[in-house]
Amino acid sequence: MQRREFLAGAVSATVMSASALADSPPRQSAASSAPPPQQKLAPMAVGLIIQPANGAEAAIAKVHDLGMTNCFFSLDGYIGNFSKDLAQELRGLLEKYNLVATAAEVVRPDPLIWDFLHGPSTIGLVPRATRAARMDALKQTSDFAALLGIPSVQTHCGFIPEDPANPLYDETVLAIRELAQHCAANGQMFLMETGQETPTTMARALKDVDQPNLGVGLDTANLILYGKANPVDAVDIIGPHVRSIHAKDGKWPTDPMKLGEEVLIGTGLVDFEKVFTKLHRLGYTGALTIERETSGPQQIADVRAEKVYLEKILTQVLAQQS
C-alpha cells in the first residue's frame, strides 16, 4: 500500500474502533488512581538519571547527596515486575529525600546492540522482532509511572528510516501513535529520545504521528555519537518539541562500526551554552538530566564536576534572558 493510503486506513480503523467502544465502559487508566502531580522544579534544574532496580534507596539518596532536586528513572530492571507495592516504595523514597522524578524510560527487552552494524535491527520500535514486546514494556511503564505521578515516558524509537516510503517507517509511526495514545490516557507525554535518527526524520515522524502529547527527549551527546547532527543545529529543527534533556557530552564516531565516545561534560563537542540559550528562548523550563556512562566513585566525581559546569552556564543563560 502507498504510505498515505496505509496511514489513512490506520486512522480509519482507529475511528471505527473508537466508535465500537463508545457504548462500553471507559477504560480505567492508571492515572485515575494516580497521586497528584509532584512539586514544581526551578527552571532548568539539574538532575541525574538513575537505575533504582540496582538499589532504590541508594540510587535516590545519591541524587539528594549530590545536591540535586530531581531524577530521571531508567526502569529496565523492573520490566515484568511493576507493582503497586513497588510504586509505593519508590514514591516513599522520593518523598523522604524530597526529590521529583521527571520521567521514566525503558528500552528493553533485549537484544540491544549499541553500534552501527547491529543497532538498526535491535534498537527501538523499528525492528519487527522485538516491537510488540517493547510496546508492552512501555505501556507497563506508563501505567507504573502514573502511580508515581511521573509526567513523561521516554524511549529510543530506533533507526527510523530516512526514506518515508520504507514500510518500516509507517509501521513505526503507527507504533509510536499507539504508545502516545496510551500515555495520553495516563495524563503523560510520550518522548522520543534523539540518537539513531536525524532531526529531520524525527520531525517528520512527529508530524505523521500527529499526537499532541508526543515530544522529544533531547540527548545532547547522542546526536554526535551517532553522527546524525550537531545538537546546536538540531534545536532549530526539533527544539519546539523538546520536553526533556539528557545533558551528556561526546565526540563524533571515527570508526564506521562503532558509536562515538561519550566523555565528561565540557571535554566533548557539545556547546551547552548555545543549546541552552536556544532552548530557553523557545520557552523550555524542564529539567537538565545528567547522564554519565561510568560507574562507581568515578561516576560520582564526574557528576559533581558536571553539575558545577552546567550550573555555571545556566546562570549565564538565565541572566541573559531575564
VEXPA-564549 format. One record per residue (C-alpha): residue in one letter; x, y, z; residue number from 1. Coordinates in nm, 2 decimals, always signed. Example, Ala and Ser with C-alpha at 12.3 -4.5 7.8 and 13.67 -1.06 7.14 Angstrom:
! VEXPA-564549
aa A&X +1.23&Y -0.45&Z +0.78&i 1
aa S&X +1.37&Y -0.11&Z +0.71&i 2
***
This chain:
! VEXPA-564549
aa M&X +0.00&Y +0.00&Z +0.00&i 1
aa Q&X +0.10&Y +0.36&Z -0.06&i 2
aa R&X +0.21&Y +0.54&Z +0.25&i 3
aa R&X -0.09&Y +0.78&Z +0.25&i 4
aa E&X -0.34&Y +0.50&Z +0.20&i 5
aa F&X -0.17&Y +0.30&Z +0.47&i 6
aa L&X -0.19&Y +0.57&Z +0.73&i 7
aa A&X -0.54&Y +0.68&Z +0.62&i 8
aa G&X -0.66&Y +0.32&Z +0.66&i 9
aa A&X -0.50&Y +0.30&Z +1.01&i 10
aa V&X -0.67&Y +0.63&Z +1.11&i 11
aa S&X -1.00&Y +0.50&Z +0.98&i 12
aa A&X -0.96&Y +0.18&Z +1.17&i 13
aa T&X -0.88&Y +0.38&Z +1.49&i 14
aa V&X -1.20&Y +0.58&Z +1.44&i 15
aa M&X -1.41&Y +0.26&Z +1.39&i 16
aa S&X -1.26&Y +0.11&Z +1.70&i 17
aa A&X -1.34&Y +0.42&Z +1.90&i 18
aa S&X -1.69&Y +0.41&Z +1.77&i 19
aa A&X -1.73&Y +0.04&Z +1.86&i 20
aa L&X -1.61&Y +0.12&Z +2.21&i 21
aa A&X -1.84&Y +0.42&Z +2.26&i 22
aa D&X -2.11&Y +0.21&Z +2.42&i 23
aa S&X -1.87&Y +0.03&Z +2.65&i 24
aa P&X -1.75&Y +0.14&Z +2.99&i 25
aa P&X -1.44&Y +0.36&Z +2.96&i 26
aa R&X -1.10&Y +0.20&Z +3.03&i 27
aa Q&X -0.99&Y +0.26&Z +3.39&i 28
aa S&X -0.64&Y +0.41&Z +3.33&i 29
aa A&X -0.37&Y +0.41&Z +3.59&i 30
aa A&X -0.39&Y +0.79&Z +3.60&i 31
aa S&X -0.74&Y +0.77&Z +3.76&i 32
aa S&X -0.58&Y +0.65&Z +4.08&i 33
aa A&X -0.25&Y +0.83&Z +4.05&i 34
aa P&X -0.12&Y +1.07&Z +4.31&i 35
aa P&X -0.13&Y +1.44&Z +4.24&i 36
aa P&X +0.15&Y +1.59&Z +4.03&i 37
aa Q&X +0.48&Y +1.63&Z +4.21&i 38
aa Q&X +0.61&Y +1.97&Z +4.32&i 39
aa K&X +0.73&Y +2.20&Z +4.05&i 40
aa L&X +1.10&Y +2.24&Z +3.99&i 41
aa A&X +1.31&Y +2.55&Z +3.93&i 42
aa P&X +1.35&Y +2.63&Z +3.56&i 43
aa M&X +1.62&Y +2.40&Z +3.40&i 44
aa A&X +1.71&Y +2.24&Z +3.73&i 45
aa V&X +2.00&Y +1.99&Z +3.71&i 46
aa G&X +1.91&Y +1.63&Z +3.79&i 47
aa L&X +2.05&Y +1.28&Z +3.74&i 48
aa I&X +1.94&Y +0.96&Z +3.55&i 49
aa I&X +1.94&Y +0.66&Z +3.79&i 50
aa Q&X +1.85&Y +0.29&Z +3.79&i 51
aa P&X +1.66&Y +0.22&Z +4.11&i 52
aa A&X +1.64&Y -0.15&Z +4.04&i 53
aa N&X +2.01&Y -0.17&Z +4.13&i 54
aa G&X +1.93&Y -0.05&Z +4.48&i 55
aa A&X +1.64&Y +0.20&Z +4.51&i 56
aa E&X +1.73&Y +0.39&Z +4.82&i 57
aa A&X +2.10&Y +0.41&Z +4.75&i 58
aa A&X +2.03&Y +0.55&Z +4.40&i 59
aa I&X +1.77&Y +0.80&Z +4.52&i 60
aa A&X +1.99&Y +0.91&Z +4.82&i 61
aa K&X +2.28&Y +0.96&Z +4.58&i 62
aa V&X +2.08&Y +1.22&Z +4.39&i 63
aa H&X +1.99&Y +1.40&Z +4.71&i 64
aa D&X +2.35&Y +1.39&Z +4.84&i 65
aa L&X +2.47&Y +1.54&Z +4.51&i 66
aa G&X +2.26&Y +1.85&Z +4.59&i 67
aa M&X +2.00&Y +1.78&Z +4.32&i 68
aa T&X +1.63&Y +1.82&Z +4.33&i 69
aa N&X +1.52&Y +1.57&Z +4.06&i 70
aa C&X +1.59&Y +1.24&Z +3.89&i 71
aa F&X +1.51&Y +1.05&Z +3.57&i 72
aa F&X +1.41&Y +0.68&Z +3.63&i 73
aa S&X +1.57&Y +0.42&Z +3.40&i 74
aa L&X +1.34&Y +0.12&Z +3.48&i 75
aa D&X +1.45&Y -0.16&Z +3.26&i 76
aa G&X +1.54&Y -0.36&Z +3.56&i 77
aa Y&X +1.18&Y -0.37&Z +3.67&i 78
aa I&X +1.02&Y -0.49&Z +3.35&i 79
aa G&X +0.77&Y -0.76&Z +3.43&i 80
aa N&X +0.77&Y -0.68&Z +3.80&i 81
aa F&X +0.59&Y -0.35&Z +3.82&i 82
aa S&X +0.35&Y -0.34&Z +4.11&i 83
aa K&X +0.16&Y -0.11&Z +4.34&i 84
aa D&X +0.38&Y -0.21&Z +4.62&i 85
aa L&X +0.69&Y -0.11&Z +4.42&i 86
aa A&X +0.53&Y +0.22&Z +4.33&i 87
aa Q&X +0.45&Y +0.29&Z +4.69&i 88
aa E&X +0.82&Y +0.21&Z +4.79&i 89
aa L&X +0.96&Y +0.45&Z +4.52&i 90
aa R&X +0.71&Y +0.72&Z +4.60&i 91
aa G&X +0.80&Y +0.70&Z +4.97&i 92
aa L&X +1.17&Y +0.73&Z +4.89&i 93
aa L&X +1.11&Y +1.03&Z +4.66&i 94
aa E&X +0.92&Y +1.20&Z +4.95&i 95
aa K&X +1.19&Y +1.10&Z +5.20&i 96
aa Y&X +1.46&Y +1.27&Z +5.00&i 97
aa N&X +1.24&Y +1.55&Z +4.87&i 98
aa L&X +1.30&Y +1.47&Z +4.50&i 99
aa V&X +1.10&Y +1.49&Z +4.18&i 100
aa A&X +1.10&Y +1.21&Z +3.93&i 101
aa T&X +1.07&Y +1.38&Z +3.59&i 102
aa A&X +1.04&Y +1.09&Z +3.35&i 103
aa A&X +1.06&Y +0.71&Z +3.33&i 104
aa E&X +1.23&Y +0.52&Z +3.05&i 105
aa V&X +1.27&Y +0.16&Z +2.93&i 106
aa V&X +1.45&Y +0.04&Z +2.61&i 107
aa R&X +1.44&Y -0.34&Z +2.67&i 108
aa P&X +1.37&Y -0.63&Z +2.64&i 109
aa D&X +1.69&Y -0.75&Z +2.47&i 110
aa P&X +1.86&Y -0.80&Z +2.23&i 111
aa L&X +2.01&Y -0.45&Z +2.21&i 112
aa I&X +2.34&Y -0.38&Z +2.04&i 113
aa W&X +2.45&Y -0.02&Z +2.05&i 114
aa D&X +2.66&Y +0.01&Z +1.73&i 115
aa F&X +2.61&Y +0.08&Z +1.36&i 116
aa L&X +2.63&Y -0.28&Z +1.24&i 117
aa H&X +2.36&Y -0.44&Z +1.46&i 118
aa G&X +2.19&Y -0.14&Z +1.61&i 119
aa P&X +1.94&Y -0.08&Z +1.32&i 120
aa S&X +1.80&Y -0.43&Z +1.37&i 121
aa T&X +1.80&Y -0.44&Z +1.75&i 122
aa I&X +1.72&Y -0.09&Z +1.89&i 123
aa G&X +1.39&Y +0.07&Z +1.95&i 124
aa L&X +1.04&Y +0.02&Z +1.79&i 125
aa V&X +1.17&Y -0.02&Z +1.43&i 126
aa P&X +1.27&Y -0.39&Z +1.45&i 127
aa R&X +0.97&Y -0.61&Z +1.39&i 128
aa A&X +1.10&Y -0.90&Z +1.60&i 129
aa T&X +1.10&Y -0.70&Z +1.93&i 130
aa R&X +0.84&Y -0.43&Z +1.86&i 131
aa A&X +0.54&Y -0.59&Z +2.03&i 132
aa A&X +0.74&Y -0.68&Z +2.35&i 133
aa R&X +0.89&Y -0.33&Z +2.37&i 134
aa M&X +0.55&Y -0.17&Z +2.32&i 135
aa D&X +0.41&Y -0.39&Z +2.60&i 136
aa A&X +0.70&Y -0.29&Z +2.83&i 137
aa L&X +0.64&Y +0.08&Z +2.75&i 138
aa K&X +0.27&Y +0.05&Z +2.83&i 139
aa Q&X +0.35&Y -0.12&Z +3.16&i 140
aa T&X +0.60&Y +0.16&Z +3.23&i 141
aa S&X +0.34&Y +0.42&Z +3.16&i 142
aa D&X +0.08&Y +0.26&Z +3.39&i 143
aa F&X +0.35&Y +0.23&Z +3.66&i 144
aa A&X +0.48&Y +0.59&Z +3.62&i 145
aa A&X +0.12&Y +0.71&Z +3.65&i 146
aa L&X +0.11&Y +0.56&Z +4.00&i 147
aa L&X +0.41&Y +0.78&Z +4.09&i 148
aa G&X +0.28&Y +1.10&Z +3.92&i 149
aa I&X +0.56&Y +1.09&Z +3.67&i 150
aa P&X +0.46&Y +1.31&Z +3.38&i 151
aa S&X +0.66&Y +1.16&Z +3.09&i 152
aa V&X +0.76&Y +0.83&Z +2.94&i 153
aa Q&X +1.07&Y +0.82&Z +2.72&i 154
aa T&X +1.24&Y +0.57&Z +2.49&i 155
aa H&X +1.46&Y +0.53&Z +2.18&i 156
aa C&X +1.23&Y +0.46&Z +1.89&i 157
aa G&X +1.53&Y +0.34&Z +1.69&i 158
aa F&X +1.68&Y +0.39&Z +1.35&i 159
aa I&X +1.36&Y +0.53&Z +1.19&i 160
aa P&X +1.41&Y +0.51&Z +0.82&i 161
aa E&X +1.51&Y +0.82&Z +0.63&i 162
aa D&X +1.30&Y +0.71&Z +0.34&i 163
aa P&X +0.93&Y +0.76&Z +0.43&i 164
aa A&X +0.84&Y +0.51&Z +0.16&i 165
aa N&X +1.02&Y +0.23&Z +0.36&i 166
aa P&X +0.74&Y +0.01&Z +0.51&i 167
aa L&X +0.92&Y +0.01&Z +0.84&i 168
aa Y&X +0.86&Y +0.39&Z +0.86&i 169
aa D&X +0.48&Y +0.36&Z +0.86&i 170
aa E&X +0.49&Y +0.07&Z +1.10&i 171
aa T&X +0.70&Y +0.27&Z +1.34&i 172
aa V&X +0.47&Y +0.57&Z +1.31&i 173
aa L&X +0.17&Y +0.36&Z +1.40&i 174
aa A&X +0.36&Y +0.20&Z +1.69&i 175
aa I&X +0.46&Y +0.55&Z +1.83&i 176
aa R&X +0.10&Y +0.67&Z +1.78&i 177
aa E&X -0.04&Y +0.38&Z +1.98&i 178
aa L&X +0.21&Y +0.44&Z +2.26&i 179
aa A&X +0.14&Y +0.81&Z +2.27&i 180
aa Q&X -0.23&Y +0.75&Z +2.30&i 181
aa H&X -0.17&Y +0.50&Z +2.58&i 182
aa C&X +0.04&Y +0.76&Z +2.76&i 183
aa A&X -0.23&Y +1.03&Z +2.70&i 184
aa A&X -0.48&Y +0.81&Z +2.88&i 185
aa N&X -0.25&Y +0.83&Z +3.18&i 186
aa G&X -0.20&Y +1.20&Z +3.15&i 187
aa Q&X +0.15&Y +1.18&Z +3.03&i 188
aa M&X +0.38&Y +1.29&Z +2.75&i 189
aa F&X +0.55&Y +1.02&Z +2.53&i 190
aa L&X +0.90&Y +1.13&Z +2.43&i 191
aa M&X +1.12&Y +1.01&Z +2.15&i 192
aa E&X +1.49&Y +1.02&Z +2.26&i 193
aa T&X +1.73&Y +1.16&Z +2.00&i 194
aa G&X +2.01&Y +0.95&Z +1.87&i 195
aa Q&X +1.96&Y +0.69&Z +1.59&i 196
aa E&X +1.76&Y +0.92&Z +1.36&i 197
aa T&X +1.84&Y +1.26&Z +1.20&i 198
aa P&X +1.65&Y +1.55&Z +1.34&i 199
aa T&X +1.47&Y +1.59&Z +1.01&i 200
aa T&X +1.34&Y +1.23&Z +1.03&i 201
aa M&X +1.23&Y +1.28&Z +1.38&i 202
aa A&X +1.05&Y +1.60&Z +1.29&i 203
aa R&X +0.87&Y +1.41&Z +1.00&i 204
aa A&X +0.77&Y +1.13&Z +1.25&i 205
aa L&X +0.64&Y +1.38&Z +1.49&i 206
aa K&X +0.42&Y +1.53&Z +1.22&i 207
aa D&X +0.30&Y +1.20&Z +1.09&i 208
aa V&X +0.22&Y +1.05&Z +1.43&i 209
aa D&X +0.02&Y +1.37&Z +1.50&i 210
aa Q&X -0.04&Y +1.33&Z +1.87&i 211
aa P&X -0.05&Y +1.64&Z +2.10&i 212
aa N&X +0.13&Y +1.46&Z +2.38&i 213
aa L&X +0.42&Y +1.34&Z +2.16&i 214
aa G&X +0.75&Y +1.52&Z +2.22&i 215
aa V&X +1.13&Y +1.49&Z +2.21&i 216
aa G&X +1.38&Y +1.38&Z +2.47&i 217
aa L&X +1.69&Y +1.57&Z +2.36&i 218
aa D&X +2.01&Y +1.38&Z +2.44&i 219
aa T&X +2.28&Y +1.64&Z +2.36&i 220
aa A&X +2.56&Y +1.38&Z +2.30&i 221
aa N&X +2.37&Y +1.11&Z +2.12&i 222
aa L&X +2.32&Y +1.33&Z +1.81&i 223
aa I&X +2.70&Y +1.34&Z +1.79&i 224
aa L&X +2.77&Y +0.98&Z +1.90&i 225
aa Y&X +2.56&Y +0.85&Z +1.62&i 226
aa G&X +2.69&Y +1.10&Z +1.37&i 227
aa K&X +2.35&Y +1.25&Z +1.30&i 228
aa A&X +2.37&Y +1.62&Z +1.38&i 229
aa N&X +2.53&Y +1.90&Z +1.58&i 230
aa P&X +2.29&Y +1.95&Z +1.88&i 231
aa V&X +2.30&Y +2.33&Z +1.84&i 232
aa D&X +2.17&Y +2.30&Z +1.48&i 233
aa A&X +1.93&Y +2.02&Z +1.58&i 234
aa V&X +1.74&Y +2.26&Z +1.82&i 235
aa D&X +1.65&Y +2.47&Z +1.51&i 236
aa I&X +1.46&Y +2.16&Z +1.38&i 237
aa I&X +1.31&Y +1.99&Z +1.68&i 238
aa G&X +1.36&Y +2.25&Z +1.95&i 239
aa P&X +0.99&Y +2.34&Z +1.99&i 240
aa H&X +0.91&Y +1.98&Z +2.07&i 241
aa V&X +1.18&Y +1.92&Z +2.34&i 242
aa R&X +1.03&Y +1.82&Z +2.67&i 243
aa S&X +1.33&Y +1.67&Z +2.84&i 244
aa I&X +1.71&Y +1.69&Z +2.82&i 245
aa H&X +1.98&Y +1.44&Z +2.88&i 246
aa A&X +2.29&Y +1.65&Z +2.94&i 247
aa K&X +2.58&Y +1.45&Z +2.80&i 248
aa D&X +2.89&Y +1.51&Z +2.60&i 249
aa G&X +3.07&Y +1.32&Z +2.33&i 250
aa K&X +3.28&Y +1.31&Z +2.02&i 251
aa W&X +3.20&Y +1.21&Z +1.66&i 252
aa P&X +3.23&Y +0.85&Z +1.55&i 253
aa T&X +3.56&Y +0.78&Z +1.36&i 254
aa D&X +3.51&Y +0.40&Z +1.33&i 255
aa P&X +3.21&Y +0.34&Z +1.09&i 256
aa M&X +3.12&Y +0.03&Z +1.30&i 257
aa K&X +3.12&Y +0.20&Z +1.64&i 258
aa L&X +2.94&Y +0.49&Z +1.81&i 259
aa G&X +3.14&Y +0.80&Z +1.90&i 260
aa E&X +3.29&Y +0.83&Z +2.25&i 261
aa E&X +3.09&Y +0.96&Z +2.55&i 262
aa V&X +3.31&Y +1.19&Z +2.76&i 263
aa L&X +3.30&Y +1.41&Z +3.07&i 264
aa I&X +3.08&Y +1.71&Z +3.01&i 265
aa G&X +3.29&Y +2.00&Z +2.90&i 266
aa T&X +3.55&Y +1.79&Z +2.73&i 267
aa G&X +3.35&Y +1.69&Z +2.42&i 268
aa L&X +3.19&Y +1.87&Z +2.13&i 269
aa V&X +2.86&Y +1.98&Z +2.27&i 270
aa D&X +2.83&Y +2.36&Z +2.30&i 271
aa F&X +2.60&Y +2.36&Z +2.60&i 272
aa E&X +2.57&Y +2.74&Z +2.62&i 273
aa K&X +2.43&Y +2.77&Z +2.27&i 274
aa V&X +2.20&Y +2.47&Z +2.32&i 275
aa F&X +2.06&Y +2.60&Z +2.64&i 276
aa T&X +2.03&Y +2.96&Z +2.51&i 277
aa K&X +1.82&Y +2.84&Z +2.21&i 278
aa L&X +1.60&Y +2.62&Z +2.42&i 279
aa H&X +1.54&Y +2.88&Z +2.69&i 280
aa R&X +1.44&Y +3.13&Z +2.41&i 281
aa L&X +1.19&Y +2.86&Z +2.30&i 282
aa G&X +1.04&Y +2.85&Z +2.65&i 283
aa Y&X +1.20&Y +2.53&Z +2.77&i 284
aa T&X +1.19&Y +2.52&Z +3.16&i 285
aa G&X +1.22&Y +2.15&Z +3.22&i 286
aa A&X +1.50&Y +1.96&Z +3.39&i 287
aa L&X +1.85&Y +1.90&Z +3.27&i 288
aa T&X +1.93&Y +1.54&Z +3.35&i 289
aa I&X +2.30&Y +1.45&Z +3.37&i 290
aa E&X +2.38&Y +1.11&Z +3.21&i 291
aa R&X +2.74&Y +1.00&Z +3.27&i 292
aa E&X +2.80&Y +0.65&Z +3.14&i 293
aa T&X +3.05&Y +0.54&Z +3.40&i 294
aa S&X +3.00&Y +0.38&Z +3.74&i 295
aa G&X +3.13&Y +0.38&Z +4.10&i 296
aa P&X +3.33&Y +0.65&Z +4.26&i 297
aa Q&X +3.44&Y +0.79&Z +3.92&i 298
aa Q&X +3.08&Y +0.85&Z +3.82&i 299
aa I&X +3.01&Y +1.04&Z +4.14&i 300
aa A&X +3.33&Y +1.26&Z +4.09&i 301
aa D&X +3.24&Y +1.32&Z +3.73&i 302
aa V&X +2.87&Y +1.41&Z +3.81&i 303
aa R&X +2.98&Y +1.66&Z +4.08&i 304
aa A&X +3.21&Y +1.83&Z +3.83&i 305
aa E&X +2.95&Y +1.82&Z +3.56&i 306
aa K&X +2.68&Y +1.98&Z +3.79&i 307
aa V&X +2.91&Y +2.27&Z +3.86&i 308
aa Y&X +2.99&Y +2.31&Z +3.49&i 309
aa L&X +2.63&Y +2.31&Z +3.38&i 310
aa E&X +2.50&Y +2.54&Z +3.66&i 311
aa K&X +2.77&Y +2.80&Z +3.58&i 312
aa I&X +2.65&Y +2.80&Z +3.22&i 313
aa L&X +2.28&Y +2.81&Z +3.32&i 314
aa T&X +2.34&Y +3.11&Z +3.55&i 315
aa Q&X +2.48&Y +3.30&Z +3.25&i 316
aa V&X +2.20&Y +3.18&Z +3.01&i 317
aa L&X +1.92&Y +3.27&Z +3.25&i 318
aa A&X +2.07&Y +3.60&Z +3.34&i 319
aa Q&X +2.09&Y +3.70&Z +2.97&i 320
aa Q&X +1.72&Y +3.62&Z +2.92&i 321
aa S&X +1.59&Y +3.78&Z +3.24&i 322
***
